[in-house]
Each structure stands twice: as C-alpha cells, then as structure tokens.
Amino acid sequence: MAQIINLRSARKSKNRSDKEKMAQSRRVKFGRTKSEKQKSNKLKTLSDKHLDGHKKDQ
C-alpha cells in the first residue's frame, strides 16, 4: 500500500526547497563582500578620471 502524505505540507516543503535553490544561485551571482564592492567602485572612479582627463574640449 502507498504511503499517505499531506499534500499541503508536501507542497510547502517543495516551495521551501525551490526558494532555497534560487537563493543559493543568487548568492553566487550577486553576493560580494563589502571590500570587493569598494575595490570595484574605486577602480571605476579611477578609470572614469583617466578617461575624463583625455577628453578633448570643444
């Protein structure tokens, strides 16, 4: 005989596992430390300054 399960709890546990999988993929995609963010911002500002220094005035 088949095992009896509560469909509501099965659906909720499936939703929880799906959300956890999505959260894990987003952590990999968007998760950066504060120092990594600051470093990339600093590099961006330095490159912007460098490019602005080489612009010709019209």
C-alpha positions as CSV (number, residue, x, y, z in Angstrom):
1,M,0.0,0.0,0.0
2,A,1.2,3.5,-0.7
3,Q,2.3,5.9,2.0
4,I,-0.2,8.6,2.9
5,I,1.1,12.1,2.7
6,N,-0.4,15.5,3.5
7,L,-0.4,17.4,0.1
8,R,-0.3,20.8,1.8
9,S,2.9,20.0,3.7
10,A,4.4,18.4,0.7
11,R,3.7,21.5,-1.4
12,K,5.1,23.8,1.3
13,S,8.3,21.8,1.6
14,K,8.7,21.8,-2.2
15,N,8.3,25.6,-2.2
16,R,10.9,25.9,0.5
17,S,13.4,23.8,-1.3
18,D,12.8,25.8,-4.6
19,K,13.3,29.1,-2.8
20,E,16.5,27.8,-1.2
21,K,17.8,26.7,-4.6
22,M,17.0,30.2,-6.0
23,A,18.6,31.9,-3.0
24,Q,21.8,29.9,-3.4
25,S,22.1,30.8,-7.1
26,R,21.5,34.5,-6.3
27,R,24.1,34.4,-3.6
28,V,26.6,33.2,-6.1
29,K,25.5,35.7,-8.7
30,F,25.2,38.9,-6.6
31,G,27.0,38.1,-3.3
32,R,30.1,40.2,-2.9
33,T,31.9,41.3,0.2
34,K,32.0,44.9,1.2
35,S,35.7,45.2,0.4
36,E,35.1,43.7,-3.1
37,K,32.4,46.3,-3.8
38,Q,34.6,49.2,-2.5
39,K,37.5,47.9,-4.7
40,S,35.4,47.8,-7.8
41,N,34.0,51.3,-7.1
42,K,37.5,52.7,-6.6
43,L,38.7,51.1,-9.9
44,K,35.6,52.5,-11.7
45,T,36.2,56.1,-10.4
46,L,39.9,55.9,-11.3
47,S,39.1,54.7,-14.8
48,D,36.5,57.5,-15.2
49,K,39.0,60.1,-14.1
50,H,41.6,58.7,-16.5
51,L,39.1,58.9,-19.4
52,D,37.9,62.4,-18.4
53,G,41.5,63.6,-18.4
54,H,41.9,62.5,-22.0
55,K,38.8,64.2,-23.4
56,K,39.2,67.0,-25.9
57,D,37.5,70.3,-25.1
58,Q,35.3,71.5,-27.9
